[in-house]
Amino acid sequence: MPVIVAENISKKYIIDHQRKSGSPSLRDIVSEKVDKLFSRKQDNSDFAEKEEFWALRDVNFSIDQGDRIGIVGHNGAGKSTLLKILSRITEPTTGQIKIDGRIASLLEVGTGFHPELTGRENIFLNGAILGMAKSEIRQSFDAIVDFAGVEKFLDTPVKRYSSGMYVRLGFAIAAHLNPEILIVDEVLAVGDTEFQKKCLGKMRDVSESGRTLLFVSHNLTAIQALCNKSFYFEKGMLIDQGETTHIVTNYLSKVSHKSLEKHWDNIESAPGNDQVRVKRFKLFPEYQDDLNHIDVRTPINFQFEFWNLVEGASLNLSMHLYTFTGECIFNVGTQAETFSKGLVSGVCEIPGHFLNDGSYVVSMMIVKDTSTVLYNMEEALIFDIEDYRENVTWYGKWPGYIRPQLNFSIRQTEHVVND
Amino acid sequence: MASQHSITIKAGGSEKDYWKDLWLNRQLLWILSKRDISVRYKQTLLGVAWSVLRPIMTMTVMVFVFSYLAKIKSDPGVPYPLMVLSGLTIWTFFANTFTQISNSILINSNLVSKVYFPRLLMPLSSIAVGFVDFMIAFGIFLVMTIFFKHPISWNIIFLPCFILLTFITSLGFGLFFAVLNVRFRDIGQLIPFLVQVGMYAVPVAYSSTLAKGTWFEKYYNLNPLVGIIDGFRWCLLGDKAYFNPQSLYSTTIISFVIMILSLIYFRKKEKTFVDHI
């Protein structure tokens, strides 16, 4: 029995380019406002500066009761927009969705937490915001506190909570909602390992009790562990749906064909200045299997090429690798060398079994005389490393930024002989 | 088990069950109001005492400036400080609720983008704080009448009507500005100015008799707050305070019309709040 049926869902956003030509005067605002008040037409084609953007386009699907749906796709593929429409935060531009059952969505942990209020007060506030009745909250109050592990801090304002406690409390409340359909957006990205395990466990409970789950995550391992079916979104369209294993494989094979290269053929328009200009920045993965995707095993080579425009310049390269959230994992530099005018190329090898799974951002600096930064190419390349594990039955997010394989062994050093 | 929760989402589809949803979410309304009240004076030294101090300080300043310096007369038989304080009490209620309603959507923007509930809950819940302050200011006023030995009039039984009218008017202006505020942050800058200027456009520091027989009297009386403030004062201070009962019709009609238009505008725009916030 389908609990969610979506027909021809589309969502259009209007991108406003008006602000480009300086800031608007009060007169502009007023006249625009007056126009809007009195014009019946929704699509006002007089505003040529406005551009349409379809965040979702003709999406059709049907979800049966008890299905656990994983939703995968790149940033901007329309996943979040779909969840927003399903949770009624925004309306679709066209199409309709029929939903049978009480729906609860967790697009963020601790929605509406007020920093000045205590943990206790926030449980009631957040519960009410998520749609729980007061009696329901009271009933599960102890379970929530216990799950979050914040007994001692119940009467402390949440602004004094550590971020971990904050997230735990937020998830604990949501986990005790009793909806027939649960929508979860990327909440596992936060919190420590212990807690992520708890969350996954809780979501598994939800799905095993016959309720319906929709789960968006970049953590494919978690999706594979939790969801029986998956949707794959690209550019606002639902391009594939089916068994999770099939979808994930399909997704991974496409992910790695993402542009891992930036290049400029024209020296005039290339980024840089009158001393150096960037020609090419490319990432060469040494794929470990025929799926052609980068996972934790894959060695990665970076090649960076630039034009040196100054004769006899003493240059070196300095590369920073950041996590997607902006923490620097490392910074490496080359030796300085003297170059004549022409192309200069640098190569950096990152071995396999070194970086953990996640999204990474590389920036490259060209440095003169080992002291002056000539050009800093920030966010030069962005790439994803997928998870891969063997002989492990645990599917939580692997902690840490790096994931080296070290010589780490255990052996029995003494036998106790029973007599 | 699920049939009672069956919904259909489509463009313009939230219309049908809107008022039912609003009713179902009344607990949330209560909780949001309680949140605003309990957060109000967190981490202040004087706490709730601010609600008492503010009206007293404003009244003192106004009485000094208008009565001693500008020598404005009150209606005969009404002590000037009581006239100011009564006007100030209801004007402050209006000004606070109007300001809070206008900002309610922006202040709760984190909720707008993450959870669904009828958006009207936010302006409605934001009224609570202003109402609590009003009750406190009203208490101060009552204490002052004892101090000035001015008898409270029996007209006070009409007081709830004027409080309701104030509420309707602030909702009328507030909802309209709340919608604009989402799109244009200019509104946030404009509101304090409007409130400041507005106080001089209504009979807080002076009596409406001053406007009598002038060329602008017609326009002056169109302002629903004029009728409300005069009426509120009449309820508390008795027939000596100037009040033209005729103005009650225009006040009521104008404030309801504004409220209904704003409500329609709000309902039309609330679906797109999340796209602009």
Interface residues (C-beta under 8 A of the other chain):
Chain A: V3 Y13 L26 I29 K33 K84 I85 L86 S87 R88 I89 T90 E91 P92 T93 T94 G95 Q96 I97 K98 I99 D100 G101 R102 I103 S105 L107 E108 T111 G112 H114 E116 L117 E121 F124 L125 A128 I129 L130 G131 A133 K134 P157 E180
Chain B: M1 A2 S3 H5 S6 I7 T8 I9 K10 A11 G12 G13 S14 Q27 L28 I31 L32 R35 S38 V39 K42 Q43 N108 N110 L111 V112 S113 K114 V115 Y116 F117 L180 F184 D186 K271 T272 V274 D275
